Amino acid sequence: MRRALWILAVLLSHWRRHPMQLATLLIGLIAATALWSGVQAINQQARNAYDRAAAMFGGVRTPMLVAPDAATFSQDLFVALSRAGWPVSPVVEGRVQINGRSFRLLGIEPVTLPAEVGNAPRLGASDLRAFVAPPGQTLVAPETLADLDATEGAAPQISSGARLPPLHAQPQLVPDVLVVDIGVAQRLLGKQGQLSRLLIGKAKGKPGPLASVVGDRLQRVEPGAETELERLTDSFHLNLTAFGLLSFFVGLFIVNSAVGLAFEQRLPMLRTLRACGASARMLNTVLVIELVVLALAAGLVGLVCGYVIAAALLPDVAASLRGLYGAQIPGQLSLRGEWWLAGIGISIVGALIAAATSLVKAVRLPLLATAQPQAWQQAQRRWLVLQGAAALAVFAIALLLLRYGDSLIAGFAVLAALMLGAALFLPALLEIILLVGQRRAKGPLALWFWADSRQQLSGLSLALMALLLALAVNVGVSTMVETFSRTFITWLNGRLAADVYISAPDNAKAVAIRSWLRERSEVQAILSGGRAETQLEGQPVELLGLPDHALYRERWPLLEAAPRAWTQLVPGNAAFVSEQLSRRLGLRVGDVIEIPAPGGSWVLDIAGIYADYGNPKAQLAVNVAALIRRFPQTPQTRIGLIVPRDNIPGLITAVQKQFALDDRSVADQATVKAESIRIFNRTFAVTGALNAFTLGVAGIALLTSLLTLANSRLPQLAPLWAIGLTRSRLAAIELTKTLAVALFTALLALPLGLIVAWCLIAIVNVKAFGWRLPFHVFPLQLVELVAVALLASLLAALLPVARLARMQPADLVKVFANER
Amino acid sequence: MALSRRAFAQGYAGLGETADGFAPVTPGKVFSFPADHGPHPDFRIEWWYLTANLVDARGAACGLQWTLFRQATEAGPQREGWANQQLWMGHAAVTRADTHRFNELFARGGVGQAGVDAKPFAAWIDDWEMKGADSTDDRMLAPLTLKASSTDFNYALTLQADRPVVLQGDAGFSRKSERGQASYYYSQPFFRARGSLVIDDKTVDVSGQAWMDREWSSQPLDPDQTGWDWLSLHLSSGDKLMLYRLRQKDGKDDPFGNWILPDGRAQQIFAADIQMTPKGWAEVAGRKLPVEWQIAIPSRSFTITCKPLNPAAWMGTGFSYWEGPISFSGSHDGVGYLELTGY
């Protein structure tokens, strides 16, 4: 034990003499742990929120009975099943509008609600009476209370004119859901005696077969392992995870180069220790202990940084998830103990992986071998060939995945394989470029420049690989975001056809507003819209009512359309489907679909497919008059107006004054557009932030590699100095070299980045969001990125080069006197 | 969901709550059947409570319980559908010397999941039911069929009787305290039961005697009263005896009884004439319960000792209590049921 401590002290003395190396090692570990655990924290937070939503009052976590056409069914089936011993609890569900905002109204029956229904809010004993007995209660999340701008006990009015039971806050509830007693919900939704589904609790007996009680009127749905929300948001989290992983590996590159260098430099020390009688096992154990201690310390700091990163990104992530998928994530970060343990664990595991080659070398260390501080650079050629072969193998995997893979994971795997292959291939490629340069070089100094760059390659290659990856990802992601941004704005212009949008609080008020508007001379057209909800092949689908107006015909963003598509829409037997829906269900123009409607199913021809970016819900667009005929309950509270530009502000003020409407209820096109673009930009703020982080980590990798190389490069530089090159000249050459290599890397990153962008747009986006964007290249952006890369390299190289320029001649002379 | 259980427990354990708006229990009610077999929604609580002392083909004793409780959350006219203010709770149990199984169900009134019809008689909650037929005699409330099931037990019985139901207390008015708390109470103690009992998928044929209590009230307990010890006894002579003791916070308890002759005539027995003494205690569910009793009614030369078939007959339901078959010997012998609440 004592001996081990002495060995540890000796080993640690190295770091005292090379604090920069220690800093490098720690920075690498901290960076790796911080980004990884930050991303994990965000993902965990989101998953918890999905779980909460899923478990709420028997979401998909509870087995249930539903009607085969997913329509409502008679309450008598509930009674029949209960009387047959089925442990069922009825639920009715629908949507209501309050002040133009749509909420999910859930009617539950608390007495039969299965106890095992997840983390359903527990009503207090005396609350049962308050919840069930008139006037009852509306349970809402505190966030919803705030959204409604209401206090507990208030009874807001819904669009049908009826009032909700008094509001009552329940912290466990998810936002945007109103929970009321089943009888109240049936009344509010106009579904008297109707149920949406039956939750199945733990059996209290041995009920007979389902079919013997209800025939084929109900079917059992087993609890899904994955919720719809989880499925939808998977891509987003995979995205984050991919960034986290990338940063983690870039961090490990840093650790690897720091540990490798430290090990090379400590070889003589290790040999001396062995010669003094320390066993190889003891030495190795102490080396591992040293590494674990460092990893522990760095892991803790990394976790704190990770927490800060997660807390900083969470509001944007929450906004993205809300905008993209309608998923509600609390903005306050809460972490479990496992997260901290996992973070420390990943730091230690990462450090051990990064140091594995060095540790293996230490085990095999021959006692009497001579010091070979340059040993790792000797086998360069063989190593390049091997790595090149590995790169080709990885490319082959990427191709196979591209050919045969069909999932989102496969899409990401293609990306990962492409980038890994490119990174592995980079040193070989640079070697070829430098070799060509060397062949063409004239004059001894130029020749040396190229040859020395080649010699330096193996030492810098890890950092360059990191830079390549970071740049490629950057190019890829910014190309995708820019593409999306332009497509989105064009699309938005098409979608927002009306000049002014009004959302009336209820139908009666909407009628009054319409008749008032008809009297206004500046109003050129009043366009009505409407939304209803239904199902298609068991999935919830939003029905959007489109007015029959020339403006819509001109601008509505149809991707594909049958001839005379708009004319087909008018009689009410045709529909347009959103791109997401068409991809998910494989629908094409000309197909026929059938959806449940209150008066019987509705058969629709698909006349077109339209882009519906950013909508988490699958959508069908039909003629609004037909929609109201088929779904008479549809609130007709949305009104669009065509108004000459100059009359817009005056009209808005007049409407607001006349009908006491707030800013949220009346908006002009520009405001709506600005709001949409703001949400859109926020969606990609996280991507941008992670992008910057990754590039930053790559910059650090480059800096640390250059710093660690700087010392070992003295023997190469000292002879040149001795021949007569000034230190500043030498420094300039060093700087040029670094920048040249960085430039090559950046130039190589461009095509790789474009391939990444293509993968993101053509594979990942389609799988993740259900839409495919046209692929654009933005040259200016690429030039900008190359400049950023060079700037980062310049900054990274500046410190070691400045040191060289100011190095004492005595230090350079020392090179010739030293062992080396 | 836990809330319903707790709410129910509160309702039953807190029987002393004021009877605001509910119908009062007053002496002099004239019972009318079959109407009074049905629910009395104007009163706060009500139950249909059946216990049976049975033996299987090999002579092994067992017991079963079937109970339907009704509680009104609010007084006033009955509302339709889900807005109905009645809550229903069912308890079923079987007890053998080596095992005690129980289950409970909850339901809301107004939609048909649970309820009671007077004619033809039917009391049900989910698939548990106590049901009459066209041949059911209104005065005897017989014959009936009875069934209940759970994951680890179920039973089905037919119940026959040849004597009318018996009014308890003073012509069906059962006074529970000096301050006027009371209930309407009648019983059918003369049921002969026959049927099958399934425990862990093993079916046995059983037969024996059963006792049904019908009771409703708006405020049967005084706030000082903490619980009751209640017995129904089938004497081998053919006589029946109902006894209970309401425990008070001050330690005083008021025993009360009703002796039912084999011909159905009932005679009240008052506190001064009853000695109920706990003799043996059992530790069940973290509670100490008097499961063995010595009971004496000197005026009738009646002195018996009761022992439980299974001391662990704890009903670990939302509203929990001890309820199990007993046997007794002494001056008289026979079988019966013991109920201990408020422990």
Interface residues (C-beta under 8 A of the other chain):
Chain A: Q75 D76 F78 V79 S82 R83 A84 G85 P87 E109 P110 V111 T112 L113 P114 A115 V117 A120 R122 L123 G124 A125 S126 D127 L128 R129 V132 A133 P134 D181 I182 G183 V184 Q186 Q192 G193 A203 K204 G205 K206 P207
Chain B: M1 A2 L3 S4 R6 A7 A9 Q10 T73 E74 R79 G81 W82 A83 Q85 L87 N103 L105 F106 A107 R108 V111 G112 Q113 W124 D126 D127 S149 S150 T151 N154
